[in-house]
């Protein structure tokens, strides 16, 4: 997997390690598409080395996910009302959110 970024001023397509945050005009590609990438005629493709050890989620990502799941599983403290249903416009499968992580309800429930 890799992130593709275009530098229009230089007619260059840069393919490098996955970006750590979303940015306009950056596109994450699977391994197959990143290997087969071509650019328009007259453009240069710069392929930065991708460290295979960075492809897997780090311990920080896994810990944040585990914390979000634990928080969603906690029952609310006494005297605190839990909202009835998701906020208007929210995904009905979403149970909780923490940062960019979402906890989703099982389809069977």
C-alpha positions as CSV (number, residue, x, y, z in Angstrom):
1,X,0.0,0.0,0.0
2,X,1.1,3.5,-0.7
3,X,-0.1,7.1,-0.9
4,X,-0.1,8.9,-4.2
5,X,0.4,12.7,-4.3
6,X,0.5,14.9,-7.4
7,X,2.7,17.9,-7.7
8,X,1.1,19.7,-10.7
9,X,3.6,22.5,-10.9
10,X,6.4,20.0,-11.5
11,X,4.4,17.5,-13.5
12,X,5.3,14.8,-11.0
13,X,3.4,12.0,-9.3
14,X,4.9,11.0,-6.0
15,X,4.2,7.5,-4.7
16,X,5.4,6.9,-1.1
17,X,4.6,5.4,2.3
18,X,1.0,5.7,3.6
19,X,0.1,9.1,4.8
20,X,-0.5,9.3,8.6
21,X,-3.4,11.8,8.1
22,X,-5.9,12.7,5.4
23,X,-4.9,15.5,3.1
24,X,-6.5,16.9,0.0
25,X,-5.2,15.5,-3.3
26,X,-3.6,12.5,-1.6
27,X,-4.9,9.0,-2.6
28,X,-4.1,5.7,-0.8
29,X,-3.5,2.8,-3.2
30,X,-3.5,-0.9,-2.7
31,X,-0.3,-2.8,-3.5
32,X,-1.5,-3.9,-7.0
33,X,-2.5,-0.4,-8.1
34,X,0.7,1.2,-6.7
35,X,2.9,-1.2,-8.6
36,X,1.0,-0.6,-11.9
37,X,0.7,3.2,-11.6
38,X,1.5,5.2,-14.7
39,X,1.4,9.0,-15.1
40,X,0.3,11.2,-18.0
41,X,2.8,11.7,-20.9
42,X,5.5,14.2,-19.9
43,X,5.0,13.5,-16.2
44,X,7.6,11.9,-13.9
45,X,6.8,9.2,-11.4
46,X,8.9,9.4,-8.2
47,X,8.6,6.1,-6.1
48,X,9.8,6.5,-2.6
49,X,10.8,3.4,-0.7
50,X,8.1,1.9,1.4
51,X,9.3,0.3,4.6
52,X,7.3,-3.0,5.0
53,X,7.4,-2.6,8.8
54,X,5.4,0.6,8.6
55,X,2.5,-1.0,6.7
56,X,1.2,-2.8,9.8
57,X,-0.7,-0.7,12.4
58,X,1.5,0.5,15.2
59,X,0.8,-0.2,18.9
60,X,-0.6,3.3,19.3
61,X,-3.3,2.6,16.7
62,X,-4.2,-0.7,18.3
63,X,-4.3,0.8,21.8
64,X,-6.6,3.6,20.6
65,X,-8.9,1.1,19.0
66,X,-9.0,-1.0,22.2
67,X,-9.7,2.1,24.3
68,X,-12.5,3.1,22.0
69,X,-14.1,-0.3,22.3
70,X,-13.7,-0.4,26.1
71,X,-15.3,3.1,26.4
72,X,-18.2,2.1,24.2
73,X,-18.8,-1.0,26.3
74,X,-18.9,0.9,29.6
75,X,-22.3,1.5,31.1
76,X,-23.2,5.1,31.7
77,X,-22.7,6.3,35.3
78,X,-25.8,6.6,37.5
79,X,-27.8,9.8,36.9
80,X,-26.4,10.2,33.3
81,X,-28.9,9.6,30.6
82,X,-27.7,7.8,27.6
83,X,-29.1,9.5,24.4
84,X,-31.9,7.6,22.7
85,X,-30.6,6.5,19.3
86,X,-27.9,8.1,17.2
87,X,-27.9,11.9,16.5
88,X,-29.8,13.0,13.5
89,X,-27.9,12.2,10.3
90,X,-25.5,9.8,12.0
91,X,-24.9,6.2,10.8
92,X,-27.5,4.0,12.6
93,X,-24.9,1.3,13.0
94,X,-22.6,3.6,14.9
95,X,-22.5,3.0,18.7
96,X,-19.7,5.3,19.8
97,X,-17.0,7.5,18.4
98,X,-13.6,8.6,19.6
99,X,-11.5,10.8,17.4
100,X,-11.5,9.2,13.9
101,X,-12.4,5.7,15.3
102,X,-16.0,4.5,15.3
103,X,-17.6,1.5,17.1
104,X,-20.3,-0.2,15.0
105,X,-23.2,-2.3,16.1
106,X,-23.4,-5.9,14.8
107,X,-25.8,-6.2,11.9
108,X,-27.7,-9.0,13.8
109,X,-28.7,-6.6,16.7
